[in-house]
Amino acid sequence: MQKIFSLLLILVSTIPATAQLPVKNEPRHHNIFENNYVRILDVHFLPGDTTLYHLHNTPSVFINFTRTLVGSQLKDQQPGKSEFSVVGSISYDELSTPRWHRVWNDDSTSYHVMDIELIAGNPSGQQQLLTALSLKLLDNKPLANIYQLQLKKGEKITLPATTTGYLLISIGDALVNISCKNKVDYRVMKAGHFNWMTGGDEFSITKESGGDSRFALIQLK
């Protein structure tokens, strides 16, 4: 009888943890790409909409694409003050303390943000920091180096081969070509469009036309 009672206590104690909804399963967080290194969750919600309570517990890079008044609330706490998101902001969160919260749109326009989870668990090795003038290093973290990339018309950047790969995300409109092994891929990119560049190859990115274009560049480790 004592063993049965102890087992019931163990089962009950696990209920709160299993009841937490992983962010990848929250309906407004759309998993648009996943490999051994990253999981890209593209998030859109309309004015007045609220997410379900969901759990973030994986190191992540967050990119905002709209200026939207957004509020949030940690589970079992009072709501925070709504604040405007900043277009083009790129931020890293280790999430060593898991965040269980919900988010809502307090604005009259849609909210667009991307949550890029770094899911490798452990780095496969160190990668040399990139030093091109068009790059600004934002964070040097165990699983990735995170940069802001700004390219002018006709400007080119070459990314050396790595064992892992790169993820390029456009902050706004951009016409670029991405070349590798004499193969050129012309891309008309909008906010949130991305390109995964596999490990083992050198890549070049050239801005084709128009004004300056901004990107987030993640160099995986």
N, C-alpha and C positions, 0 to 999 in steps of 0.2 A: 504493500500500500504506500509506504514511504517513497519507494522508487517511482511509482506512478505519479505521486504528488510532485516530486522533484522534476520529473519529465514535463509535467504540465506547466510548472513555473518557467522552465527553459523555453517552452514553446510560446508562452504568453510574452516573455521578455523580448522575443524576436519580432513580435508583431509590429511595433512602431517602425523598426528599420525597414522591414519588407513593405510596409505601407507607403513609404516614401517613393514618389514617382520620379524615376530618373529623367533628367532633362531631355534625353534623346527620345523619350516616349511621350513628352508633353505635346499635345496636338498642334500647337502653333510653331513648334520647333521642327522644321523639316530637314531630315537627313538627306542631303543632296550628294554627298560623296564621302566615302570611307575607305581607308586602306590600313596598313599596319602602323601608320604614324599619326594620321589625323582623322577626325570625324568633323565634317562641316555641317553645322546646323543653321539653316537659313530661317530667320524669324520675321514674320510679318504679322502685325495685328492692327485692326481698324480702330477708329476713334471710339472710345467708351468700352473697348474690349479688355478682358482680363484673363491672364493665363491661369491654369490650375497651379496649385502649389507643386513645386518641382524641386529636385535636388541637383545641385552642382557640386561635384566632388572630384573633378578631374582638372589638372592644369589647363587653362584655356586662354585664348586670345579673343578679345571682343572688339568688333569693328562696327561703328555707327555710320549709317548712310543717310540719315534724315535728322533734321532738327525738330524734335518732338517732345512735348511735355509728358514726362513719364513718371509714374509712381511705383513704389514697391513696398512689400511688407514681408518681414521674416515671420516664419510660423510662430504663433503664440506671442507675438509682439505687436506693438502699435504701428500703424502705417507710417512710413517716412514721408517727408515733404517731397512733393513732385518737383522734378527738375528737368530742364531742357537737355536733351542729348546734343552732343557736338558732332556735326558732320565731319567725317574723316578721322575721328578719334580712334586710336589703336591702343588698346590697353591689355596688359597681361595680369592674370590672377592665378596665383599658385593653388588657391582653394585648399590649402592644408587644413583649414577649418571649413568643413562642408557648409554650403549655403542652401537652406531650404526656404524658399520664398515664392511669392507670386508677384507678377508685374502687370500694370495696367496702363492704358493709353488715355491720358487726361486731355488730349489735344483734339483738334478738328481735322487733322490729317493722319494718314497711316504712319506707323512706326516700322522701320526696317533696321535690323541689327543682325550681325552674324556672330555665332559662337563657334569658335574653332577649337575643339578639344584635342589636346596632345595626348594620344592614347598609347604610345609605345611602352610606357612604364619605366624603362631604363634607356639611357642613350647608348647608341652603338659605338660612339666614339666622339672625340672633339672635332669640330670643324673650324677651319681658319676663318677669322672675321673678315668680312668683305670691306673694302676701303674705298670704293668708287665715290667720287664727289657727289653723285646723284643720290647716294644713300645716306640715311641718318639712322644710326643704331639706337633703337629704343630700349631693348632689353637683351641681355646675354644670360640665358637661363639653362638649366641642365638639359632640357629636351629640345631647345631651339634658340637660335638667334633671331630677333624680330627687328625688322627695319621698316622705315618709311622710304619709299622710292618715288622720286619726282623726275620725270623725263620731259625735256623740251622737244620740239619738232626736230626730227633728224638725229636726235641723241640716241646713243647705243650703249648698252651695258652688257658685259660678258660675265656669266656666272660659271665659275670653275666646277668641274665634276666633283660630286660628293658620293659617299656610300649610301646616302639616304635619299635626298631630293629636296626640292624647293616647292613652295606653294605661293603663287602670285594671285592677289585679289585686287581688282580695280575698285578705286573709291568712287569714280565717276566715269564719264564717257572717255573712251580712249580707242584709237586705232593703232594697233601695233603689229609687228611681225615677230614671231618667236622662231628662231632657227636652231637646228640641231642636226649634225651630220649631213649638211648640205640640203636638208629638207626645211622648207619655210612654211610656217603656218600663219596666215593672216587672220587677225582677230579683231572684230568690232566689239568692244567690250563696254558694258554698262555697269552701273554700281552693283557690286556683288558678284559680277562675273569673275571666274577664277580659272587658273591654269595650273595643273599639277605637272611638275617636271621631274622625271624619274632619276634616281641615282645612277651614277656611272657614266654620265654624259655631260659635256659642256654645252651650255645654252647661251644664246645671245638674244636680247630683247631690244628692238628698235622702235622708237616712236615715229609714226608715219606722217601725221599731219595734225593741224589744229594747234591749240595752245598747250600749256603745260598739263600733264596728266599725273595724278597721284595714285600710288598703289601701296598696299601692304605686302611685304615680302618676308616669308618665313623660311629660314634655313634650318631644316631639321637635323638633329644630331643622332 
